Structure formats: C-alpha cells, structure tokens
Amino acid sequence: MSKTISNMRELNAALLSTMDGMVKSMADRVYKTLNHFLHQYYDSYEPKSYRRTYDFLYSAVKVKPKRVGNSVVASVYIDYESMNNYYQASGHDVASWANEGLHGGLNVGKGTPHVWDDTMKYTVDNGELLKLAVDYLRSKGFTVKS
C-alpha cells in the first residue's frame, strides 16, 4: 500500500514514525551485543583474591529513542558512574580496563574481550547496524537500494 505525501511536513511525519522503530531496533541490537561481551568478560576470569560485586556486569544502559529536531536518537552505554563498590578504583577505571581486556588493571590471560570495542566491532564496524536499518526500512515498505 502506497502513501501519498504532498509536502515536507507530511514526509517528515512519515519518516519520523518509521525512524522511531528503526532506531529502537538498532539500540536493542547494540545493547544485546554489549551484554554478550559483558558476560563473556566475566566468564573469562575467576578471581581468587576478591569477591565480585557484579556492578560492571549490570552496568549497561539503553535509553529509549527520542526525537530531537528532525532526528531520532537513542543511547547505549556503560554507566560507570553507578559503579562505586571498587577498592582503589573508579567505575571509569574498571570500564577502561575491561575495554583493554584487563581485569583489575591486570592481564590475566587470553580470551578476555575488549568489551566496548568488541561491541562496536560486531555492530557498527561490520555493517550489522546498517543491514538491520535497511531490513527494517524494507519491512515497512520502503525501497532501499544498496
């Protein structure tokens, strides 16, 4: 079913409603991938000298899409400010070390993901989000040429 659009206001309204769903879908994918790497990070090391708080494991945040002008934006991030149970380290330190594949600032062996960089690698860098956006638009009846 086609829709007739007569002016820019109608075009903007038609696209924004589609963009809400598309951006939500993309944010969901990034959030899911981030949580995958957070779990993989925790699974890659079993501490022997401290008890885990799991603050970092549950630090991923997804903010639902909102309209900003003629755009739709969403955020996915690690809330390092909520992590305040670490001895002699800030939440920012912990998140930074995890992105370097370190536990407590130490290299404890192979198999530790670089949490944020790997999330970007497997969503943005590999074209996964672009493919998701194209598929979403096609599912809503848009013709998208690649």
C-alpha positions as CSV (number, residue, x, y, z in Angstrom):
1,M,0.0,0.0,0.0
2,S,1.5,3.3,-1.0
3,K,1.1,6.6,0.8
4,T,0.8,9.9,-0.9
5,I,3.0,12.7,0.6
6,S,2.2,16.2,-0.5
7,N,4.7,18.3,1.4
8,M,7.8,18.2,3.6
9,R,5.8,18.2,6.8
10,E,4.0,15.0,5.7
11,L,7.3,13.5,4.6
12,N,8.9,14.3,7.9
13,A,6.0,12.8,9.9
14,A,6.1,9.6,7.8
15,L,9.8,9.2,8.2
16,L,10.0,10.0,11.9
17,S,7.4,7.4,12.8
18,T,9.4,4.8,10.9
19,M,12.7,6.1,12.4
20,D,11.4,5.6,16.0
21,G,11.1,1.8,15.4
22,M,14.2,1.6,13.4
23,V,16.4,3.3,16.0
24,K,14.8,1.3,18.8
25,S,15.7,-1.9,16.9
26,M,19.3,-0.7,16.4
27,A,19.7,0.3,20.0
28,D,18.3,-3.1,21.1
29,R,21.0,-4.9,19.0
30,V,23.8,-2.8,20.4
31,Y,22.5,-3.4,24.0
32,K,22.2,-7.1,23.4
33,T,25.7,-7.3,22.0
34,L,27.2,-5.2,24.8
35,N,25.6,-7.5,27.4
36,H,27.0,-10.5,25.5
37,F,30.5,-9.1,25.8
38,L,30.0,-8.1,29.5
39,H,29.0,-11.7,30.3
40,Q,32.0,-13.0,28.2
41,Y,34.2,-10.7,30.2
42,Y,33.0,-12.1,33.5
43,D,33.3,-15.7,32.2
44,S,36.9,-15.1,31.1
45,Y,38.4,-14.8,34.6
46,E,37.6,-16.3,38.0
47,P,39.1,-14.1,40.8
48,K,41.0,-15.7,43.6
49,S,41.6,-12.7,45.9
50,Y,38.3,-10.8,45.9
51,R,34.6,-11.3,45.8
52,R,32.8,-9.8,42.8
53,T,30.1,-7.1,43.2
54,Y,28.8,-7.6,39.7
55,D,28.3,-3.9,39.3
56,F,30.1,-3.9,36.0
57,L,28.1,-6.9,34.7
58,Y,24.9,-4.9,35.1
59,S,26.2,-1.5,34.1
60,A,24.8,-1.5,30.5
61,V,22.1,1.1,29.9
62,K,19.8,1.6,27.0
63,V,17.9,4.8,26.7
64,K,14.8,4.6,24.5
65,P,14.7,6.6,21.3
66,K,13.6,10.2,21.4
67,R,13.0,12.8,18.8
68,V,15.5,15.6,18.7
69,G,14.5,18.1,16.0
70,N,14.2,16.1,12.7
71,S,16.2,13.2,14.1
72,V,15.6,10.2,16.3
73,V,18.4,9.3,18.7
74,A,19.0,6.5,21.3
75,S,21.9,5.8,23.6
76,V,23.5,2.6,24.8
77,Y,26.4,3.0,27.2
78,I,28.2,1.7,30.3
79,D,27.1,3.6,33.4
80,Y,30.4,3.7,35.1
81,E,29.2,6.4,37.5
82,S,26.9,3.8,39.1
83,M,29.9,1.6,39.9
84,N,31.1,2.7,43.3
85,N,31.9,-0.5,45.1
86,Y,35.5,-0.9,44.0
87,Y,38.6,-0.7,46.2
88,Q,41.1,1.9,44.9
89,A,39.4,2.1,41.5
90,S,36.6,4.1,40.0
91,G,33.9,2.8,37.8
92,H,35.6,4.5,34.9
93,D,38.9,2.7,35.7
94,V,37.0,-0.7,35.7
95,A,35.3,0.1,32.3
96,S,38.5,1.3,30.8
97,W,40.4,-1.8,31.9
98,A,37.6,-4.0,30.5
99,N,37.9,-2.3,27.2
100,E,41.7,-3.2,27.2
101,G,40.9,-6.8,28.1
102,L,42.2,-6.4,31.6
103,H,40.8,-7.5,35.0
104,G,41.6,-5.1,37.8
105,G,44.2,-3.5,35.5
106,L,46.0,-6.8,35.1
107,N,46.4,-9.0,32.0
108,V,45.2,-12.4,33.3
109,G,45.4,-14.3,30.0
110,K,43.8,-14.9,26.7
111,G,40.1,-14.8,25.9
112,T,39.2,-11.6,27.6
113,P,37.1,-9.4,25.3
114,H,37.6,-5.7,24.9
115,V,34.0,-5.0,26.0
116,W,33.1,-1.8,24.2
117,D,35.5,-2.0,21.2
118,D,34.2,-5.6,20.5
119,T,30.6,-4.4,20.8
120,M,31.3,-1.7,18.2
121,K,33.2,-4.2,16.0
122,Y,30.3,-6.6,15.9
123,T,27.5,-4.0,15.4
124,V,28.9,-0.9,13.7
125,D,32.2,-1.8,12.1
126,N,30.9,-5.0,10.4
127,G,27.9,-3.3,8.9
128,E,25.4,-5.2,11.1
129,L,23.5,-2.0,12.1
130,L,23.4,-0.8,8.6
131,K,21.9,-4.1,7.5
132,L,19.4,-4.0,10.3
133,A,18.4,-0.5,9.3
134,V,17.9,-1.5,5.6
135,D,16.0,-4.6,6.6
136,Y,13.7,-2.6,8.9
137,L,13.0,0.0,6.2
138,R,12.2,-2.7,3.7
139,S,9.9,-4.4,6.2
140,K,8.0,-1.1,6.3
141,G,7.6,-0.9,2.6
142,F,10.5,1.4,1.7
143,T,12.5,0.6,-1.4
144,V,16.2,0.7,-0.4
145,K,18.9,0.2,-3.0
146,S,22.4,-0.9,-1.9
